[in-house]
Amino acid sequence: MKILINWLLSTLAILCAAYLISGVHIASFTTALLVALALGVVNAILRPILIILTLPITILTLGLFTFIINAGLVLFVAWFIPGFSVASFWTALLFSVVLAIINALLGWIFKSAKK
């Protein structure tokens, strides 16, 4: 049940971030569900591998290179999910930052609502 709630919260965050950023287009709620699922799988499988492979540059930039990795993963997901498009790399970077902020806020709200 917790996985389903997290998936729906991620979908809501993706819809909110796409609404706020003009270069991101999501065709429907179903597309947003697929994007949330794909981003979850990509972040669980590819992101740790990429972080390890780019560890020297990540250390050199004091962790800021992880933003570049996140933007690349967003572009990767946009490449294979029909109905989800991102205008440019910089739009993907902004989308990933806004998405992280919204996810954190939703997590905080629903965590405090359980208490």
N, C-alpha and C positions, 0 to 999 in steps of 0.2 A: 504494500500500500504506500509506503514511504517513497519508493521509486516512482510510482505513478504521480504522486503529489509533486515531487521534484521535477518530473518531466513537464507537468502542466505549468509549474511556476517558471521553468525555463522558457516554455512556449510563450507565456505571458510577457516575460522579459524581452524576448526576441521581437514580439509584436510592438511593444512599447519603444524599443530602441529603433526599430524600422520606421515607426511613426515620427520619431524625433529627428532622424537623419534623412535628408532628402535623397541621397544617392543610393539608398537601400530600398529594394522593392520586394515585397512578399505578396504572392498572388492570392492566397487564401489561408484560412486557419489550418487546414490540412497540411499545406506547405510549411507553415510555421511549426507544426508538430514534427514533420519530417526533418526540418532544419535543426530543431532542438535535439532530436534523436541522433542525427548525424554528427552534430557538434559534440554531443556527449561521447559518442563512440570514438570520434577522431581525437578528442582531448584525452580519452582514457588510453588509447593505443599509440597514436603518433606523437603526441606532445611530449611524453617522457623520453622517447627515443630522440626527438629533435633537441630537447633540452640537454641531454647527455652529449650528443654530437657537437653541439655549439657551446659547450661549457666554457672553453677559454674566452670566447668573445662575450659570453654572458657575464663572466667574472670581470672582464675588462670594462664593460659598460655598466657595472654594478647592478646587473639584473634588468636593465632597460631593453636588452635584446629580446626578452621574452614577449614584449609588446609586438615586435616584428614577427615572431613565431605565431602569436595569436592571430595577427592580421593575415598571415599566410594561410593559416588553417581556415579562417573564414572565407578567404578567396577559394580555397580548395573545395570547401563544401558548396559554395555558390557555383562552382564549375560543374558539379554533378547532380545538384538538386534542381529540377525544372521548376520554374516559378519563383526562384530566389535569385536575385541579381544584386551585385554590388558594383558601383560605378568605377571605382579605382582602388588602388592600394591604400591611399590616405583615407578614403571613406571606410574601407575595411578596418583600418587602424582605429578610427574614431568609433566605429560600430563595436569593436571588441572592448574598448574602454568603457563606453556607455553601457554595454551589455553586462560587464563585470560589476559596474556600480549598481545597476538596477537589480541584478541577481543578489548582490549583497544586501540591498535594502529590503527586497522581498523576503530573503532568508531571515533577516533580523525581525521583520514584522511578524512573520508566521512563527518564528521561534518564540517570540515574546507572547504571542497569542495563545500558545499551548500552555503557558505557565498559569 
